[in-house]
Amino acid sequence: MGNTRNLILAAASLGTGLALAADNPNLAPRAEITASVAAGAAAKVVDGLLPAPGSRDDGRSVWSIKGEKELPASLVFTWKEPVTVSTVVY
């Protein structure tokens, strides 16, 4: 793959608005989440805590990699039963 760098994210639906929330529930919190790096922080992707828009201060509340030395990296969501994902937000 040469210099190709991949970050693979599998995520779940994050419905917006009350009507969409019923049809598109957030499936992410129901998943087992594993990561190839920073595995201890993988569950933070579904804890509901978000940095302020435009902020570079994540308050250590996110899963992230530390540059190219941790690539390739993966974040995987696994459910106990099959799910249908309509929207991926990351």
C-alpha positions in Angstrom: 0.0 0.0 0.0 3.0 2.3 0.0 2.3 5.7 1.6 -1.4 5.1 1.8 -2.8 5.7 5.3 -6.2 4.5 6.3 -8.4 5.2 9.3 -11.4 2.9 9.3 -14.4 3.9 11.2 -17.6 2.0 11.6 -20.3 4.0 13.3 -24.0 4.0 13.8 -27.0 6.1 13.2 -27.3 9.4 15.0 -30.9 10.5 14.2 -31.6 14.2 14.3 -34.9 15.6 15.5 -37.6 13.8 17.4 -39.2 12.3 14.4 -36.0 10.9 13.0 -34.8 9.7 16.4 -37.7 7.2 16.5 -37.0 5.9 13.1 -33.2 6.1 13.4 -32.2 5.4 17.0 -28.5 5.9 18.0 -27.2 2.3 17.8 -23.7 3.1 18.8 -24.1 2.8 22.6 -25.4 -0.7 22.1 -22.2 -1.9 20.4 -19.1 -3.3 21.8 -16.4 -0.9 20.7 -12.8 -1.9 20.1 -9.8 0.0 18.7 -6.4 -1.0 17.4 -4.8 1.9 19.3 -5.8 3.8 22.4 -8.1 0.9 23.2 -8.9 2.3 26.7 -10.5 5.4 25.1 -12.6 3.6 22.5 -15.8 3.8 24.6 -15.5 7.6 24.7 -16.8 7.7 21.1 -20.4 7.0 22.4 -20.3 8.7 25.8 -22.2 11.8 24.5 -19.4 14.2 25.5 -18.3 16.5 22.7 -15.7 19.3 22.6 -17.1 22.8 21.9 -17.4 23.6 18.2 -14.1 24.9 16.9 -12.3 24.0 20.1 -9.0 22.2 20.1 -9.4 21.3 23.7 -11.1 17.9 23.8 -10.7 17.6 27.6 -9.3 14.1 26.9 -12.9 13.0 26.2 -12.3 11.6 22.7 -10.7 8.6 21.0 -7.9 9.7 18.8 -4.6 8.5 17.4 -1.2 10.2 17.8 -0.1 10.8 14.3 1.3 8.6 11.6 3.2 6.4 14.1 -0.2 4.8 15.1 -1.4 4.2 11.5 -3.1 2.2 10.3 -5.7 2.5 13.1 -9.2 1.1 13.4 -12.3 1.7 15.5 -14.8 -1.1 15.3 -18.4 -1.3 16.4 -19.8 -4.9 17.0 -23.5 -5.6 17.8 -24.8 -8.8 19.3 -27.4 -9.0 16.5 -27.4 -7.6 13.0 -28.4 -3.9 12.7 -29.2 -1.6 9.8 -27.3 1.6 9.8 -28.8 4.5 7.9 -26.3 7.3 8.7 -22.7 7.3 9.9 -21.5 10.4 11.8 -18.0 10.7 13.0 
